[in-house]
Amino acid sequence: MRFRTGCAAVFAALLLGGAGPARAQDVTLTSREGNITLTGTLQGFDGEFYRIASAYGPLTVDAQGVICDGPACPDLIAPKAVIRLTGAADPGTRLLPGLLRAFAATRGLIWQDQTPEAGQAWAATLRDPSGDKTLAELSFAPTDPDSATAALADASAELALSLLEDPRFTARPVALDALVPVMAPDNPTPRVSTVMLAKALSGEITNWAQMGGPDMPLVLHGLAPETDMARALAARLGMDPAITVTHPDLASLDAAVARDPWALAITGRSETAAARPVPLTDSCGFPLLPTPIAVKAQDYPLALPLYLLTPPRRLPLLAREFLEFLATPAAESVVAGSGYIDRAVTRAPMTQDGLRLLNAIRGAGEDVTLADLKALAAVMDGADRLSLTFRFEEGTSTLDAASQENLAQLARLIAAGSYPAQALILAGFSDGTGDASANRALSLERAARVAQDLAALAPDLRPDQLPRVEGFGEALPMACDETAIGRRLNRRIELWVVPDFTPDPSP
């Protein structure tokens, strides 16, 4: 068997023109029984599996089942991983090094690098605790989204940092950001509505006076169209914005807008420095604030997830461990410290949410009565809101993808005993279209549906661990019902936590 396999490999190599003297990366993998032999060029070894380019194509072979012979055979005691990262320049230099340093610290490894400049390539090594052996070589090359995904596809990169998903690759959330409009600090324009902002970005509005500002020409700044941020913005608009002045990176964009008194730009919340964020409202004047809890709960319509894209092939062991590390509190702390929004569950007192309560009072009338508001206030009294929020696919009773992830996270938190001596409430809300009583019934029905999905997902939870449900209909609007996106924001199930004064039945 070994002879026939070897002959077949040689014959195939001859047909492909691959025969010749051994090259530096040539290896021969022989099964421990000695009956199978594979020869090829070593492409990688992650401590568990060899990856070789053979006459039969790329092969992945379990290291425990073979003996490696050849000049490229790695040190099995301390294999060196090569992890090449690429993608969005700004988070690649602002966020990734901190995450990797924290990951190294949790493993007791030594991180060695040169502090990268913003938007620039960088390289680093991970060494064992003694510093004697290099366990991994890491590098980051900033590039546009198309080049980054091409590098994943042709195996010239292991991970790609992106603001865009790609169906060919697995998108693993790393952090959250938000698209925000910015202008010069001395621009007196008080606020901008989403409708006006869209018109300015499309080139329909060219003067600040059209947005309630001074009678001065509006100069639209932005990034080059091939960058991640520009692509993400174009995807939201459904078109390329009518940029007048382009910049190479977000830091340059921020500085230029701060200097130009009549500039307007869209940037990431994490990158605002010298320029001033423009207060954003919807078409009815509801304020849209990119606070961490609003972004996590998808209450801010311009939330911007940041992903690490992974290819459909086996990554080095160290890279896989790093991906698992991203879900830990240590990683979330690094994300928040870098100016981005972490994915941890946020908790905020309902009493801090004065804007929403003010909107509820303003909306009171025939449909939402004073009695309705009193009933809402009675449940809200002493409650905190959690950032886990649930919404359904349009026109269905199926939770959308983000809400399904939130439900799984809620099940884990309850099972872990995260809310001792506290009770959870699923509070349902609707948009304001249609009959008010029907909306209250629908909001209660949808809150009950989330509770049912939770019970099905986590059948081991006791009945007293499951949230109770409430339905308030259109009593607490988040946005204007005159737009589709406003109605979607209003149709939601929030998660509240309140003190639980139920006596403990245990002796």
Buried (B, 14 or more C-beta within 10 A) or exposed (E): EEEEBBEEBBEBBEEEEBEEEEEEBBBBBBBEEEEBBBBBBBBBBBBBBBBBBBBEEEBBBEBEEBEBBBEBBBEEEEBBBBBBBBBBBBBBBBBBBBBBBBBBEEBEBBBEBEEBEBBEBBBBBBBBEEEEBBBBBBBBBBBBBEBBBBBBBEBEBBBBBBBBEBEEBEBBBBBBBBBBBBBBEEBEBEBBBBBBBBBBBBBEBBBBBBBEBEEEEBBBBBBEBEBBBBBBBBEBBEEBBBBBBBBEBBBBBBBBBBEBBBBBBBBBBBBBEBBBBBBBBBBBEBBBBBBBBBBBBBBBBBBBBBBBBBBEEBBBBBBBBBBEBBEBEEBBBBBBEBBBBBBBBBBBEBEEBEEBBEBBEEBEEEBBEEEBBEBBEEBBEEBBBBBBBBBBEEEEEEBBEBBBBBBEBBBEBBEEEBBEEEBBBBBBBBBBEEEBEEBBBBBBEBBBBBBEBBBEEBEEBEEEBBBBBBBBBBBBBBBBBEBEEBBBBBBBBBBBBBEBEEEEEEE
